[in-house]
Amino acid sequence: SKYLNTEIRFLTLVDSQRRKRHDISVLRKYSSLSASSNSGGDMNELSKNSIRKDQISKKSHEPQKSVLREPPKRARFSSQNHNARDDARRNNRNENPATPSPFLTSQKHLSPRRFTPLHHSRSGASNTSKNVSLGGGPSRRIYPGRSADSSPESMKFFRTLFQGDTATAFAYVEKGSYKPSESDLNEILTVLCRARRLTLAMSVINEAHKWNLMPPTSVKTGTIVIDVYGKARLLTRAFETYEQMMNHGIEPNAITYNALISACARSVNAQLAFRLFAVMRARGVRADKFTYGALIDACAKAGLVEHAFQIANVMSRSGIEKDQTVYSALIDACGRCGAVNRAFLVFEEMKRAGVFPNLVTFAVLIDCCGDALMPDLAFEVFREIKHWNLKPNVIAYTSLIDACAKYGWPERAELVFDDMIKSGIIPNDVTFGALIDAWIRVDDYDRALDVLEAMVKFQCRPSARLLNALISLTHSGRLFKNMFRVLLVMQQFEMWPPAKNYAPIIEDLAIFSREIAISNQESNGVLAEDENTTGESHRTLTMSPLDYGIWLSRLGLSNYVHEKFPFGSSIKHLADAAEFCGEAEKAREIHQIIEYCDGLGSASTL
């Protein structure tokens, strides 16, 4: 509010002075015209200057229309005024849309001074393409160097690739319908890396060897490939790419070393990051703010708080100003060691230095409060986001849900999730994972699996790590019904458990089938009720635990074609459960699988 009031007073003073200067200039104009008309004496001198009486009056009134008009009042700096100003400037740039505008930002601050947020990653790669259409294929605005009349083969290649149909996309190249260039490879990997589609990006890198585009032949391609491997936490492959660049005589630049140091930070290897920094300085490559930010991030993830602050001091002595990324990394370092007070001191220093916090900074602060089991303080930080004219995003909401989960507040976490949905923000798999963790911490597996089944409605694909963890928890707790609910969700997303868990899962399904049969024998109609509660949100699925066990057994046979079949006894338990339930056809089908397994022997192959 102090900044706002001071700026309003200053602008009022500037506007008044501008009006005075305009009035003085117009008065001088009028005085010069009147003096020339009075001191001229006759029309001859006026004719010498080719000025007529009507021209004098016309010219005397022209400045009145252009100069004496009241200048537009400078309005208060609010989000609406910022949006109007940005829209006006954006419309003025329609003639040259390729020129990036420094005002195209989603952040709006209370102070009228514009701080352009950093859209650069810590590795130094700039985010220049924001119009990404990953659902229906790449947008042409993704590729600024590509002409509008691109060949249909190239557009078909990009469309099928970004839809995830790699076999069809790579077939276009094998047939010779389209030949990707090095710039095409760079653009594809950049877009996939920003969208966090790292598996697809690595498949493109592997296929690029057939296109004679790998190993990289330029520093740009090598840096992008290193960045992909670093974000996938494949540190060995990142350094293999670095060695290939050195063997081909490609000299790495600062951005390459930044990507390598960031890869070390993601793999929690601070020692290797400092060695790279020493190699970088020995080769005469100048470190920039992204280099120091990546080093601080490596120290933060390794728990080296004092080293992180020492690097920040070296950065300041080098004349490099600390930005939002550096301050956020320092706050993260304090939060990982439990120094919440020090984290807030860094936050205050950040504001005193004139660096406006962004959503990442607030999310890191909320994480600090959550790790220290201070959910009330986390809610205060969350409320402060709106005081800075920022709109909370999915990262901020997820951090707040995680803070509630760690403190044992699943109800509050559910309320935060509902507020997130009402705000129009779509949750991701990490958000659902934090909410599931909140209910599991209080041993409410039914509510946790309700959240898991809600992911189907939101079309949010759960991670394999989350599903395998839920299967392990339900198996160890002998919660057979809940485990079957997890398996049904996996079937919805066409996923299956790892092969090493086939045997215990089949045995649990056999036990669960026996429990359903026993409950059905005790009271009529309980079986139907239990089946409805078993797959409450999957009524379209007619698969029973026995059906799933049979399907999993066949899937195990296909996975162990050339290996020893390890779970024949589990299938026998499933057959006994089918006979106990009175399912003669299913028991006969399971016995056929057992006979087939006995025919294979212990080490025979199909």
C-alpha positions in Angstrom: 0.0 0.0 0.0 2.9 2.4 0.6 4.3 1.7 -2.8 0.8 2.3 -4.3 0.1 5.6 -2.5 3.6 6.9 -3.3 3.2 6.1 -6.9 -0.2 7.6 -7.2 1.0 10.9 -5.7 4.0 10.9 -8.0 1.8 10.3 -11.1 -0.5 13.1 -10.0 2.4 15.5 -9.7 3.7 14.4 -13.1 0.4 14.8 -14.8 -0.1 18.3 -13.3 3.4 19.4 -14.5 2.7 17.9 -17.9 -0.5 20.0 -18.1 1.4 23.2 -17.1 4.0 22.5 -19.8 1.2 22.0 -22.4 -0.5 25.2 -21.4 2.7 27.2 -21.5 3.6 25.9 -25.0 0.1 26.8 -26.2 0.3 30.3 -24.7 3.7 30.8 -26.4 2.2 29.7 -29.6 -0.7 32.2 -29.3 1.6 35.0 -28.2 3.9 34.5 -31.2 0.9 34.4 -33.6 -0.7 37.6 -32.1 2.7 39.3 -32.1 3.2 38.5 -35.7 -0.3 39.7 -36.7 0.0 42.9 -34.7 3.5 43.9 -35.5 3.4 43.0 -39.1 1.4 46.2 -40.0 0.1 45.2 -43.4 -0.9 42.3 -45.5 2.3 42.5 -47.6 4.5 41.0 -44.9 1.9 38.4 -44.3 1.9 37.6 -48.0 5.7 37.4 -47.9 5.4 34.6 -45.3 2.6 33.1 -47.5 0.2 33.4 -44.5 -3.4 34.4 -44.9 -5.8 35.5 -42.2 -7.8 32.3 -42.5 -4.6 30.2 -42.3 -3.6 32.1 -39.2 -6.9 31.3 -37.5 -6.7 27.7 -38.7 -3.2 27.2 -37.5 -4.0 28.9 -34.2 -6.8 26.4 -33.6 -4.9 23.3 -34.6 -2.7 23.2 -31.5 -5.8 23.7 -29.4 -7.2 20.4 -30.6 -4.0 18.3 -30.3 -2.2 20.0 -27.4 -4.9 21.5 -25.1 -7.0 18.3 -24.9 -7.0 16.8 -21.4 -4.5 14.0 -21.1 -5.9 10.7 -20.0 -5.9 10.3 -16.3 -3.4 7.8 -15.0 -5.6 5.1 -13.3 -4.7 3.0 -10.3 -2.5 0.0 -11.0 -4.8 -2.9 -10.7 -5.0 -6.2 -12.5 -7.7 -5.0 -14.8 -5.6 -1.9 -15.9 -2.6 -4.2 -16.4 -4.7 -6.5 -18.6 -6.1 -3.6 -20.6 -2.6 -2.2 -21.1 -1.2 -5.5 -22.1 -4.1 -6.1 -24.5 -3.4 -2.7 -26.2 0.3 -3.4 -26.5 -0.4 -6.9 -27.8 -2.8 -5.5 -30.5 -0.1 -3.0 -31.6 2.2 -5.9 -32.2 0.0 -7.7 -34.6 2.1 -6.5 -37.5 5.1 -8.3 -36.1 3.9 -11.3 -34.1 7.3 -13.0 -34.0 8.7 -10.2 -31.8 8.4 -11.3 -28.2 6.7 -8.8 -25.9 8.1 -8.3 -22.4 4.6 -7.5 -21.2 3.1 -10.8 -22.0 3.1 -12.1 -18.5 0.5 -13.7 -16.2 1.9 -12.1 -13.1 0.3 -8.9 -11.7 1.8 -7.1 -8.8 0.8 -4.3 -6.5 3.7 -2.1 -7.4 3.6 -0.4 -10.8 7.1 -1.4 -11.5 7.0 -4.3 -13.9 9.2 -7.3 -13.0 9.3 -9.7 -15.9 9.0 -13.2 -14.5 11.7 -15.7 -15.4 10.5 -18.2 -17.9 13.9 -19.8 -18.0 14.6 -23.1 -16.5 17.6 -23.6 -14.1 19.6 -25.1 -16.9 19.4 -21.9 -18.9 17.1 -23.2 -21.6 14.6 -20.5 -22.6 10.9 -21.1 -22.9 10.0 -19.4 -26.1 7.1 -21.5 -27.3 4.0 -21.4 -25.2 1.3 -22.5 -27.7 1.6 -26.2 -27.3 -1.2 -28.4 -28.6 -0.3 -31.9 -27.4 -3.8 -33.4 -27.8 -4.5 -32.9 -31.5 -0.9 -32.6 -32.7 1.6 -29.7 -32.6 0.5 -26.3 -33.4 2.3 -24.5 -36.1 3.1 -21.7 -33.7 5.3 -24.2 -31.9 7.7 -24.1 -34.8 8.4 -20.4 -35.6 11.0 -21.3 -38.2 8.6 -23.6 -40.1 6.7 -22.0 -43.0 3.0 -22.0 -43.2 2.9 -24.2 -46.3 4.5 -27.3 -44.6 4.2 -30.5 -46.4 1.3 -32.8 -45.4 3.8 -35.6 -44.6 5.6 -33.5 -42.0 2.4 -32.3 -40.4 1.1 -35.9 -40.3 4.4 -37.0 -38.7 4.2 -34.3 -36.0 0.5 -35.0 -35.3 0.9 -38.7 -34.9 4.0 -38.4 -32.8 2.5 -35.9 -30.3 -0.6 -38.1 -30.1 1.7 -40.9 -28.8 1.5 -43.2 -31.9 5.2 -43.6 -32.2 5.0 -46.7 -34.4 3.0 -44.8 -37.1 5.2 -41.7 -36.9 8.4 -43.6 -37.2 7.0 -45.6 -40.1 6.7 -42.4 -42.1 10.4 -41.8 -41.7 11.3 -45.4 -42.5 9.2 -45.3 -45.7 10.9 -42.1 -46.8 7.8 -40.0 -46.7 9.4 -37.5 -44.4 13.0 -36.9 -43.3 13.4 -35.0 -40.0 16.2 -32.4 -39.8 18.3 -31.5 -36.9 16.1 -28.4 -36.2 13.0 -30.7 -36.2 14.6 -32.9 -33.6 15.5 -30.0 -31.4 11.9 -28.6 -31.6 10.4 -32.0 -30.9 12.6 -32.7 -27.9 12.1 -29.2 -26.5 8.3 -29.4 -26.6 8.2 -32.9 -25.2 10.6 -32.0 -22.4 8.4 -29.0 -21.4 5.3 -31.1 -21.4 7.1 -33.7 -19.2 6.6 -36.4 -21.7 10.0 -37.8 -21.1 9.3 -41.4 -22.1 8.3 -40.2 -25.6 11.2 -37.9 -25.8 13.7 -40.7 -25.0 12.0 -43.0 -27.6 12.6 -40.1 -30.2 16.2 -39.9 -29.1 16.7 -43.7 -29.6 15.0 -43.5 -33.0 17.2 -40.5 -34.0 20.2 -42.8 -34.3 18.4 -44.3 -37.4 17.9 -40.8 -38.8 21.7 -40.1 -38.5 21.0 -37.3 -36.1 22.6 -38.9 -33.1 25.1 -38.6 -31.6 24.6 -34.9 -31.6 26.5 -32.8 -34.1 25.8 -29.4 -32.6 26.0 -27.9 -29.1 22.3 -27.1 -29.2 21.2 -30.6 -29.9 23.6 -32.0 -27.3 22.3 -29.6 -24.6 18.7 -30.5 -25.3 19.4 -34.2 -25.1 21.3 -33.7 -21.8 18.4 -31.7 -20.5 16.0 -34.6 -21.4 18.2 -37.2 -19.6 18.6 -34.9 -16.6 14.9 -34.4 -16.1 14.4 -38.2 -16.5 17.1 -38.7 -13.8 19.3 -40.7 -16.1 22.6 -39.1 -15.1 24.8 -41.7 -16.7 23.3 -41.1 -20.2 23.6 -37.4 -19.7 27.3 -37.7 -19.2 27.6 -40.2 -22.1 26.1 -37.5 -24.3 28.6 -35.0 -22.9 31.5 -37.3 -23.7 30.1 -37.8 -27.3 30.1 -34.0 -27.7 33.7 -33.8 -26.5 34.8 -36.6 -28.8 33.2 -34.9 -31.8 35.0 -31.7 -31.1 31.9 -29.8 -29.9 32.8 -27.3 -27.3 30.1 -27.1 -24.5 28.9 -23.7 -23.6 27.4 -22.3 -20.3 24.0 -23.7 -21.1 25.4 -27.2 -21.5 27.1 -27.1 -18.2 24.0 -25.7 -16.6 22.0 -28.6 -17.9 24.6 -31.0 -16.5 24.6 -29.4 -13.1 20.8 -29.4 -13.0 20.9 -33.1 -13.9 23.3 -33.7 -10.9 20.9 -31.7 -8.7 17.9 -33.8 -9.7 19.9 -37.0 -9.0 21.0 -35.6 -5.6 24.7 -35.6 -6.5 26.1 -32.3 -5.2 29.7 -33.5 -5.3 29.6 -34.1 -9.0 27.9 -30.8 -9.5 30.8 -29.0 -7.9 33.3 -30.9 -10.0 31.5 -29.8 -13.1 31.6 -26.2 -11.8 35.3 -26.5 -11.4 35.7 -28.0 -15.0 33.5 -25.2 -16.3 35.7 -22.5 -14.7 38.9 -24.2 -15.9 37.7 -24.2 -19.5 37.1 -20.5 -19.2 33.3 -20.7 -19.4 31.7 -17.9 -17.4 29.1 -18.9 -14.9 25.8 -17.1 -14.9 22.8 -16.9 -12.6 21.4 -20.2 -13.8 24.7 -21.9 -13.0 24.6 -20.6 -9.4 20.9 -21.4 -9.2 21.5 -25.0 -10.2 24.4 -25.3 -7.7 22.2 -23.9 -4.9 19.5 -26.4 -5.9 21.9 -29.2 -5.7 23.0 -28.2 -2.2 19.4 -27.8 -1.2 18.4 -31.3 -2.3 21.6 -32.8 -0.6 20.9 -31.0 2.6 24.0 -28.7 2.4 22.4 -25.5 3.7 25.5 -23.6 4.6 27.1 -24.4 1.2 24.0 -23.1 -0.5 24.3 -19.7 1.3 28.0 -19.6 0.6 27.3 -20.0 -3.1 24.7 -17.2 -2.8 27.4 -14.9 -1.3 29.8 -15.7 -4.0 27.1 -14.9 -6.6 26.5 -11.5 -5.0 30.3 -10.7 -4.9 30.5 -11.6 -8.6 28.0 -8.9 -9.4 25.2 -11.3 -10.3 21.9 -10.3 -8.8 19.8 -13.1 -7.1 16.5 -13.7 -8.8 13.3 -15.6 -8.0 14.9 -19.0 -8.8 17.9 -18.5 -6.5 15.8 -17.2 -3.6 13.3 -20.1 -4.0 16.2 -22.6 -3.9 17.6 -21.0 -0.7 14.1 -21.2 0.9 13.9 -24.9 -0.2 17.3 -25.5 1.4 16.1 -24.1 4.7 12.9 -26.1 4.5 14.6 -29.4 4.0 16.6 -29.0 7.2 13.6 -27.7 9.2 14.8 -24.1 9.5 11.5 -22.5 8.9 12.4 -19.2 10.6 15.5 -18.9 8.3 13.3 -19.6 5.3 11.1 -16.7 6.1 14.1 -14.4 6.7 15.2 -15.3 3.2 11.7 -14.4 2.0 11.9 -11.0 3.7 15.3 -10.4 2.2 13.9 -11.2 -1.2 11.2 -8.6 -0.8 13.6 -6.0 0.5 15.8 -6.6 -2.6 12.9 -5.7 -4.8 12.5 -9.2 -6.2 8.8 -10.1 -6.3 8.0 -13.7 -5.3 6.3 -16.0 -7.8 4.1 -19.0 -7.4 7.1 -21.3 -7.1 8.4 -19.3 -4.2 5.1 -19.5 -2.3 4.8 -23.2 -3.1 8.3 -23.8 -1.6 7.3 -21.8 1.5 4.2 -23.9 1.9 6.3 -27.0 1.6 8.5 -25.7 4.4 5.6 -25.2 6.7 4.2 -28.6 5.8 7.5 -30.4 6.5 7.7 -28.6 9.9 4.1 -29.7 10.7 2.8 -26.1 10.7 -0.4 -26.2 8.6 -1.8 -23.0 10.0 1.3 -21.1 8.8 0.9 -22.8 5.5 -2.6 -21.4 5.1 -1.3 -17.9 5.9 1.3 -18.2 3.2 -1.4 -19.4 0.8 -3.6 -16.5 1.6 -0.7 -14.1 1.0 -0.6 -15.3 -2.6 -3.7 -13.3 -3.4 -2.3 -10.2 -1.7 0.3 -10.2 -4.4 -2.3 -10.3 -7.2 -1.3 -13.8 -8.0 -3.7 -16.7 -8.7 -2.8 -20.0 -7.0 -2.0 -22.7 -9.5 -2.0 -26.5 -9.2 1.4 -26.5 -7.6 0.4 -24.2 -4.8 -2.8 -26.1 -4.1 -0.9 -29.4 -4.1 1.6 -28.1 -1.6 -1.2 -27.0 0.7 -3.0 -30.4 0.4 0.3 -32.1 1.2 0.8 -29.9 4.2 -2.6 -30.9 5.5 -1.8 -34.6 4.8 1.4 -34.5 6.8 -0.3 -33.0 9.8 -3.2 -35.5 9.7 -5.9 -33.2 8.4 -7.6 -35.2 5.6 -10.9 -33.3 6.0 -9.1 -29.9 5.5 -7.2 -31.4 2.5 -10.5 -32.4 1.0 -11.8 -28.8 1.5 -8.7 -27.4 -0.2 -9.3 -29.9 -3.1 -12.9 -28.8 -3.5 -11.8 -25.1 -3.5 -9.3 -26.0 -6.2 -12.0 -27.5 -8.4 -14.3 -24.5 -7.8 -11.5 -22.2 -8.9 -11.3 -24.0 -12.3 -7.9 -25.5 -11.7 -7.5 -29.1 -12.9 -5.7 -31.4 -10.5 -2.9 -33.6 -11.7 -1.7 -37.0 -10.5 0.5 -35.5 -7.8 -2.5 -33.7 -6.4 -4.5 -36.9 -6.2 -1.5 -38.7 -4.7 -1.3 -36.1 -1.9 -5.0 -36.4 -1.2 -4.8 -40.2 -1.1 -1.8 -40.0 1.2 -3.9 -37.8 3.5 -6.5 -40.5 4.0 -4.0 -43.4 4.2 -2.2 -41.6 7.1 -5.4 -41.9 9.1 -5.9 -45.5 8.0 -9.1 -44.7 6.0 -8.4 -46.8 2.9 -12.0 -46.6 1.7 -11.9 -42.8 1.3 -8.4 -43.1 -0.2 -9.7 -45.5 -2.9 -12.7 -43.2 -3.5 -10.1 -40.5 -4.4 -8.3 -43.0 -6.6 -11.5 -43.9 -8.5 -12.3 -40.2 -8.9 -9.2 -40.0 -11.1 -11.1 -42.0 -13.7 -13.7 -39.2 -13.9 -11.0 -36.5 -14.2 -9.2 -38.7 -16.8 -6.0 -38.3 -14.8 -3.7 -41.3 -15.2 -2.2 -42.4 -11.9 1.5 -43.2 -11.8 2.6 -46.8 -11.6 4.5 -46.0 -8.4 1.3 -44.9 -6.6 -0.7 -48.0 -7.8 2.1 -50.4 -6.8 2.4 -48.7 -3.4 -1.4 -49.1 -2.9 -1.3 -52.8 -3.9 1.6 -53.4 -1.4 -0.3 -51.7 1.4 -3.5 -53.5 0.8 -1.7 -56.8 0.5 0.2 -56.3 3.7 -3.0 -55.3 5.5 -4.9 -58.2 4.0 -7.5 -55.7 2.6 -8.6 -57.9 -0.3 -11.6 -55.8 -1.3 -9.5 -52.6 -1.4 -6.8 -54.4 -3.4 -9.4 -55.5 -6.0 -10.6 -51.9 -6.3 -7.0 -50.8 -7.1 -6.8 -53.6 -9.7 -10.0 -52.4 -11.3 -8.7 -48.9 -11.6 -5.5 -50.2 -13.2 -7.7 -52.1 -15.7 -9.5 -48.8 -16.5 -6.2 -47.2 -17.5 -4.9 -50.4 -19.3 -2.2 -51.0 -16.7 -1.2 -54.1 -14.8 0.9 -54.8 -11.8 4.6 -55.9 -12.0 5.2 -59.5 -12.8 6.9 -60.1 -9.4 3.6 -59.4 -7.7 1.5 -61.8 -9.7 1.7 -64.7 -7.3 0.6 -62.9 -4.1 -2.1 -61.0 -6.0 -3.6 -64.3 -7.4 -3.5 -65.8 -3.9 -5.3 -62.8 -2.5 -7.9 -62.9 -5.2 -8.5 -66.5 -4.4 -9.0 -65.7 -0.7 -11.3 -62.8 -1.6 -13.4 -65.1 -3.8 -13.8 -67.5 -0.9 -14.9 -64.7 1.4 -17.6 -63.5 -1.1 -18.8 -67.1 -1.4 -19.0 -67.5 2.4 -20.9 -64.3 2.8 -23.3 -65.4 0.1 -23.9 -68.7 1.8 -24.6 -66.9 5.2 -27.3 -64.6 3.8 -28.9 -64.5 0.3 -28.2 -61.3 -1.6 -25.1 -60.3 0.3 -23.0 -61.4 -2.7 -24.7 -58.9 -5.0 -24.4 -56.2 -2.4 -20.7 -56.9 -1.8 -20.0 -56.9 -5.5 -21.7 -53.5 -5.8 -19.5 -52.1 -3.0 -16.5 -53.8 -4.4 -16.6 -52.0 -7.7 -18.9 -49.1 -6.8 -17.6 -46.8 -9.5 -16.9 -49.6 -12.0 -20.4 -51.0 -12.5 -19.7 -51.2 -16.2 -17.1 -53.8 -15.5 -18.4 -57.4 -15.2 -15.0 -58.8 -14.1 -15.1 -60.7 -10.8 -12.1 -61.6 -8.7 -11.9 -65.0 -10.3 -12.0 -63.5 -13.8 -9.3 -61.1 -12.9 -7.2 -64.0 -11.5 -7.6 -66.0 -14.7 -6.7 -63.0 -16.8 -3.6 -62.3 -14.7 -2.6 -66.0 -14.9 -2.7 -65.8 -18.7 -0.8 -62.6 -18.7 1.8 -64.3 -16.5 2.2 -67.1 -19.1 2.9 -64.5 -21.8 5.5 -62.8 -19.6 7.3 -66.0 -18.7 7.6 -67.5 -22.1 11.4 -68.1 -21.9 11.7 -68.2 -18.1 10.7 -70.4 -15.3 7.0 -70.1 -14.4 7.1 -69.1 -10.7 3.5 -69.1 -9.5 1.9 -72.4 -10.4 0.9 -73.0 -6.8 -1.0 -69.7 -6.7 -3.0 -70.8 -9.8 -3.9 -74.0 -8.0 -5.2 -72.0 -5.1 -7.3 -70.0 -7.6 -8.7 -73.3 -9.0 -9.7 -74.4 -5.5 -11.5 -71.1 -4.9 -13.4 -71.5 -8.1 -14.5 -75.0 -7.1 -15.5 -73.7 -3.7 -17.6 -70.9 -5.3 -19.3 -73.4 -7.6 -17.9 -71.9 -10.8 -17.4 -75.1 -12.7 -16.5 -73.4 -16.1 -14.0 -71.1 -14.5 -12.5 -74.0 -12.5 -12.2 -76.0 -15.8 -10.4 -73.1 -17.5 -8.0 -72.7 -14.6 -7.2 -76.4 -14.6 -6.4 -76.1 -18.3 -3.9 -73.4 -17.4 -2.4 -75.7 -14.7 -2.1 -78.6 -17.2 -0.4 -76.3 -19.6 2.0 -75.2 -16.9 2.7 -78.8 -16.0 3.4 -79.5 -19.7 5.9 -76.7 -19.8 7.9 -78.1 -16.9 10.2 -76.1 -14.7 12.5 -74.7 -17.4 10.8 -75.6 -20.8 9.7 -72.8 -23.2 6.8 -72.3 -25.5 
